[in-house]
Amino acid sequence: MQFDDTEAVYVRELGIDDIAPVYHLGEELFTSDLYPYLYRCWDEWEVIGLYNTDPEYCLVAEVDEQLAGFILGTIITKATWTYGYILWLGVSPKFQRCGVGDKLVDKAIARMIEDGARFMLVDTDPANVPAVKFFNRKGFGNVRQHVFLSMNLSSHDYYGRLIEYEHQKAERAGYKRSRPAIRGTRKSDGVVSEVALNTLVSDHTSEEEAPV
């Protein structure tokens, strides 16, 4: 797509009606197969939370009244330093390489400088090579990679014990439902009733003491 980006890209603050479109654009961009780190962190509360706390650093870009991209940022103050922090930047595939990202970043940085920021931070998934190149071009450097470790909990010992406990619990519940009702007043029936009551008490105690 070719156009004069100085005229066509309009940047404004994120509005409440933009929250859902921005979230869905992020879902489209930050996928688990391409960028697993971004995928794990992105949810609707990222947009809602920053909209509530830092609306002046949450901006959207429009082209012909269509959502072209967004930037979500914040200000962090530590001792004598004030940092501008860009948490999220996304550009619609329809409008990439059209200057949308440049306008969003430039506008956000200008606002942060006005509010006292003297240092800028940004992070992204190391696999997001286009973003790394983009921010390098914008003057960001001193790259540091964050080590992210994971574990599949289905292989954890406690997970196996919990599954076994749930199976046993379901089997006991099925046994109780299928047991016939106890009738009569004969002594033998009373003994059965007492045994059944003791069983229920025992089952109840074991379930409360079991791990959850």
Stockholm file with secondary structure:
# STOCKHOLM 1.0

chainA/1-212         MQFDDTEAVYVRELGIDDIAPVYHLGEELFTSDLYPYLYRCWDEWEVIGLYNTDPEYCLVAEVDEQLAGFILGTIITKATWTYGYILWLGVSPKFQRCGVGDKLVDKAIARMIEDGARFMLVDTDPANVPAVKFFNRKGFGNVRQHVFLSMNLSSHDYYGRLIEYEHQKAERAGYKRSRPAIRGTRKSDGVVSEVALNTLVSDHTSEEEAPV
#=GR chainA/1-212 SS CCCCHHHHEEEEECCGGGHHHHHHHHHHHSCTTTCHHHHHHCCHHHHHHHHHHCGGGEEEEEETTEEEEEEEEEEEEETTEEEEEEEEEEECGGGTTTTHHHHHHHHHHHHHHHTTCCEEEECCCTTCHHHHHHHHHTTCCCCCCCCCCCCCGGGSHHHHHHHHHHHHHHHHHHHHHHSCCCCCCCHHHHHHHHHHHHHHHHHHHHHHHSCC
#=GC SS_cons         CCCCHHHHEEEEECCGGGHHHHHHHHHHHSCTTTCHHHHHHCCHHHHHHHHHHCGGGEEEEEETTEEEEEEEEEEEEETTEEEEEEEEEEECGGGTTTTHHHHHHHHHHHHHHHTTCCEEEECCCTTCHHHHHHHHHTTCCCCCCCCCCCCCGGGSHHHHHHHHHHHHHHHHHHHHHHSCCCCCCCHHHHHHHHHHHHHHHHHHHHHHHSCC
//
